[in-house]
Amino acid sequence: MMVRLQKVIAASGVASRRAAETMIREGHVTVNGKIVRVLGTCIDPSKDHVKIDGRHVQPTEPEVFVLLHKPPGYVTTMNDPYGRPTIADLVAKVKVRVFPVGRLDYDTEGLLLLTNNGTVAQACVHPRYHVPKTYLVKVSGVCTEEEIQNLQDGIALDDGMTAPATIRKSGKAKANSWLELTIHEGRKHQIKRMLEALGHRVMRIKRIRFGPLDLGDLPVGACRFATDAEANALRAIAHRTTKPRKVRARASRSDLQSSKPDRDTGPPRVRQTNSPAKRNSSSKGRKARPASGNVRRSGRVVKGRGRTRTREG
């Protein structure tokens, strides 16, 4: 796989891409013993030897995302001990070692992603992350509205209830029908088992979408590298799923004390009484006695300052 020289230098960790471009222009970089000054020169990191001021640069393996239109009759593995055709035969032109993300059954066709990025692969196949996968399914007979609703709500299988799916009718033949089915789980033979539980035999399955990737018009048996937009969308899935959780720190006692308002900053508290205090007619002409904070209930003083006494109201 051909990669630009400055990208190889930056990926090795020697310098940033802009600094690598400066090194190339100033003649510090050699490829296979020859000085290279032209920006954008492409090399094969697995074959070409890069040096900066005579010191060898150890290139890292470039990140690769490959979209394959898998035909039926191929095993989703890179090596089969039984000698059956494998998808490795279809991606032979990819020089970087890649592995399939998930699996398609032997007789299933459609979009298959291969990569050397383990983080992205894990994020795409784990059911916790709800990466959708859309299939065109040809079934025997015609599914009723009630059966479609059952698929959308979930089907009880021997390994548990399936998660809700998205179903729509895609076409109809004389005795068969096509469904477009979207799920985010990855159980073994899940689609076949879901439809067979309703009495419909699956005749053909073709995956047309996988997360942000679309099969489009990619010919059967052909493969292509993901575009920059597609690769960034795949990385975004991994970034979203590996984002660290925000842990709420426990407040210390000093923090709680410092958050309390000062006593002098707030208005004084006023004690509320259930009934208004009665005026004593005999206290006419006398100086009013300062309030002692006592609470009167039905003309009785409950507690006095240092003593207890009662008055009849």
C-alpha positions in Angstrom: 0.0 0.0 0.0 1.5 3.3 -1.1 1.6 6.1 1.6 2.9 9.6 1.4 6.4 10.0 2.8 5.6 12.8 5.3 2.7 10.7 6.7 5.1 7.7 7.2 7.5 9.9 9.1 4.8 11.4 11.3 3.3 8.0 12.0 6.7 6.8 13.3 6.7 9.5 16.0 9.9 11.2 14.8 8.2 14.5 14.1 4.9 16.1 13.1 3.7 16.0 9.6 4.6 19.7 9.0 8.1 19.2 10.5 8.5 16.2 8.3 7.7 18.3 5.2 10.4 20.7 6.3 12.9 17.9 6.7 12.0 16.6 3.2 12.4 20.1 1.6 15.8 20.6 3.3 17.2 17.3 2.1 17.4 15.4 5.4 15.3 12.5 4.2 16.5 9.6 2.0 14.4 6.7 0.6 16.4 3.6 -0.4 19.6 5.7 -0.2 18.4 8.6 -2.4 17.6 12.1 -1.1 14.0 13.0 -1.7 12.9 16.7 -1.7 9.5 16.4 -3.4 6.5 16.7 -1.1 3.8 14.1 -1.8 6.2 11.3 -2.7 4.6 8.0 -2.0 6.4 5.0 -0.8 5.6 1.4 0.4 6.4 1.3 4.1 6.7 -2.5 3.9 9.4 -2.4 1.2 11.1 1.0 1.2 13.8 2.1 3.7 13.5 5.7 5.1 16.3 7.5 6.9 16.5 11.0 8.4 20.1 12.3 8.6 21.3 8.7 8.3 19.1 7.3 11.0 16.6 4.6 10.1 12.9 5.4 10.5 10.8 2.5 11.7 7.5 2.9 10.0 4.3 1.9 11.7 1.6 -0.1 9.9 -1.0 2.3 8.5 -4.6 2.2 9.6 -6.7 0.5 7.0 -10.5 0.1 6.5 -11.6 -2.1 3.6 -15.2 -2.6 2.3 -15.8 -5.9 0.7 -18.9 -7.1 -1.2 -18.8 -10.7 0.0 -20.4 -13.2 -2.4 -22.2 -16.4 -1.2 -20.0 -19.5 -0.9 -17.1 -17.8 1.0 -16.2 -18.3 4.6 -15.7 -15.2 6.7 -12.2 -16.0 7.8 -8.7 -15.4 6.5 -7.7 -19.1 6.8 -9.9 -22.2 6.6 -8.5 -25.6 7.7 -11.0 -27.4 5.4 -9.8 -25.7 2.3 -13.0 -23.8 1.5 -12.9 -20.4 -0.3 -12.2 -17.6 2.1 -12.5 -13.8 2.0 -8.7 -13.6 2.0 -8.8 -14.6 -1.6 -11.0 -11.5 -2.3 -8.7 -9.0 -0.5 -5.4 -10.3 -1.8 -4.4 -6.8 -3.2 -4.5 -5.4 0.4 -0.9 -5.6 1.5 -1.6 -4.7 5.1 -2.8 -7.5 7.4 -6.5 -7.0 8.1 -9.2 -9.1 9.7 -13.0 -9.2 9.3 -15.3 -7.2 11.7 -18.0 -9.6 12.6 -19.1 -12.4 10.3 -21.4 -13.2 7.4 -22.7 -16.8 7.0 -21.3 -19.0 4.3 -24.4 -18.5 2.1 -24.9 -14.8 3.0 -23.7 -12.0 0.8 -23.2 -8.3 1.1 -21.1 -5.7 2.9 -18.3 -6.8 5.1 -15.8 -4.5 6.8 -12.1 -5.5 7.3 -9.6 -3.5 9.3 -6.4 -3.7 11.4 -7.9 -1.3 14.1 -9.0 -3.5 17.0 -10.7 -0.7 18.9 -13.0 0.2 16.0 -13.7 -3.5 15.4 -14.7 -4.1 19.0 -17.0 -1.0 19.0 -18.7 -2.1 15.8 -19.6 -5.6 16.8 -20.5 -5.2 20.5 -24.3 -5.2 21.0 -23.9 -2.6 23.8 -23.0 0.1 21.3 -26.1 -0.5 19.1 -24.3 -0.2 15.7 -27.1 -0.9 13.2 -26.8 -3.5 10.4 -29.4 -3.6 7.6 -30.2 -6.6 5.5 -32.4 -7.4 2.5 -34.0 -10.7 3.2 -36.0 -12.9 0.8 -38.5 -15.2 2.6 -40.9 -17.8 1.5 -44.5 -16.6 1.7 -45.8 -13.2 2.6 -45.3 -11.8 6.1 -48.5 -10.4 7.7 -48.7 -7.1 9.5 -49.0 -9.0 12.8 -45.8 -11.0 12.0 -43.9 -7.8 11.2 -45.1 -6.3 14.4 -43.8 -9.3 16.3 -40.4 -8.9 14.6 -40.3 -5.2 15.6 -41.2 -6.0 19.2 -38.8 -9.0 19.6 -38.9 -12.7 19.0 -38.5 -15.3 21.8 -35.6 -17.6 20.8 -33.9 -20.4 22.7 -31.1 -18.0 23.8 -33.5 -15.3 24.9 -35.7 -12.5 23.5 -34.3 -10.6 20.6 -34.0 -6.8 20.7 -36.5 -4.7 18.8 -35.8 -4.5 15.1 -36.9 -2.2 12.3 -38.8 -3.9 9.5 -40.3 -2.7 6.2 -41.6 -4.5 3.2 -39.2 -4.1 0.3 -40.8 -6.1 -2.5 -43.1 -9.0 -3.4 -43.0 -11.9 -5.8 -45.6 -14.5 -6.6 -44.9 -16.7 -3.7 -42.1 -14.9 -1.8 -41.4 -11.5 -0.4 -38.5 -9.2 0.4 -38.0 -7.5 3.7 -35.6 -4.8 4.8 -34.5 -5.6 8.3 -32.3 -3.6 10.6 -30.9 -5.1 13.9 -28.0 -4.2 16.2 -27.3 -7.6 17.7 -25.0 -10.3 16.3 -26.3 -13.7 17.4 -25.5 -16.7 15.3 -28.0 -17.2 12.4 -30.2 -14.6 14.1 -32.2 -13.5 11.1 -32.9 -17.0 9.9 -34.0 -18.1 13.4 -36.2 -15.0 13.8 -38.1 -15.6 10.6 -38.2 -19.4 11.0 -39.9 -18.9 14.4 -42.7 -17.3 12.5 -42.9 -20.1 9.9 -41.0 -18.4 7.1 -38.0 -20.0 5.4 -35.2 -17.6 4.6 -34.0 -18.0 0.9 -31.5 -15.2 0.6 -29.8 -12.6 2.8 -27.8 -9.6 1.7 -26.3 -7.0 4.0 -26.5 -3.5 2.5 -25.5 -1.3 5.4 -23.2 -1.6 8.3 -23.1 1.4 10.7 -22.1 4.5 8.7 -21.0 2.3 5.7 -23.2 1.7 2.6 -22.7 -1.1 0.1 -23.8 1.1 -2.8 -22.9 -0.2 -6.2 -19.8 -2.1 -5.2 -19.6 -5.2 -7.5 -20.0 -8.7 -6.0 -16.5 -10.0 -5.0 -14.9 -6.5 -5.2 -13.4 -4.5 -2.4 -12.3 -0.9 -1.9 -10.7 1.3 0.7 -12.9 3.4 2.9 -13.0 7.1 2.1 -11.8 9.7 4.7 -15.3 10.5 5.7 -16.2 6.8 6.2 -13.0 6.2 8.2 -13.6 9.2 10.4 -17.2 8.0 11.0 -15.9 4.6 12.1 -13.4 6.2 14.5 -16.1 8.4 15.9 -18.0 5.2 17.0 -14.9 4.0 18.9 -14.4 7.5 20.4 -18.0 7.7 21.5 -17.9 4.3 23.2 -14.5 4.7 24.9 -15.2 8.2 26.3 -14.3 8.2 30.0 -17.2 8.6 32.4 -17.4 11.8 34.5 -17.1 10.8 38.1 -18.7 13.2 40.5 -16.2 14.0 43.3 -17.4 13.7 46.8 -17.5 17.0 48.6 -15.2 17.2 51.6 -16.3 18.6 55.0 -14.2 21.7 54.4 -15.9 22.3 51.1 -19.3 22.0 52.7 -18.4 24.4 55.5 -17.0 26.9 53.0 -20.2 26.7 51.0 -22.4 27.8 54.0 -23.2 31.5 54.1 -21.8 33.6 56.9 -24.1 34.4 59.8 -23.9 38.1 59.3 -24.8 38.0 55.6 -28.4 36.8 55.9 -31.4 38.4 57.5 -32.2 37.4 61.1 -34.6 34.6 61.6 -38.0 35.5 62.9 -39.9 33.0 65.0 -43.4 32.5 63.8 -46.3 32.1 66.3 -49.5 30.3 65.8 -51.6 33.0 67.5 -51.0 36.6 68.1 -49.7 37.6 71.6 -52.5 39.1 73.8 -52.0 42.5 75.3 -52.2 42.9 79.0 -54.5 45.8 79.9 -52.8 46.3 83.2 -49.6 47.2 81.5 -51.0 50.5 80.3 -48.6 53.3 80.9 -45.7 51.0 81.7 -42.7 50.6 79.5 -42.9 47.6 77.2 -41.0 44.7 78.3 -38.5 43.4 75.7 -39.5 40.1 74.0 -37.9 37.1 75.4 -38.6 34.8 72.5 -41.2 32.9 74.4 -44.0 31.2 72.5 -47.6 31.7 73.7 -50.1 29.0 73.1 -53.7 29.6 74.3 -52.6 32.3 76.7 -49.9 30.1 78.4 -46.2 30.8 78.4 -44.6 27.5 77.7 -41.1 28.4 78.8 -39.6 31.5 80.3 -36.0 32.7 80.5 -34.7 30.8 83.5 -38.1 30.1 85.0 -41.6 28.8 84.0 -44.8 30.6 84.8 -48.3 30.6 83.6 -50.8 33.3 82.9 -54.5 33.0 82.3 -55.5 34.6 79.1 
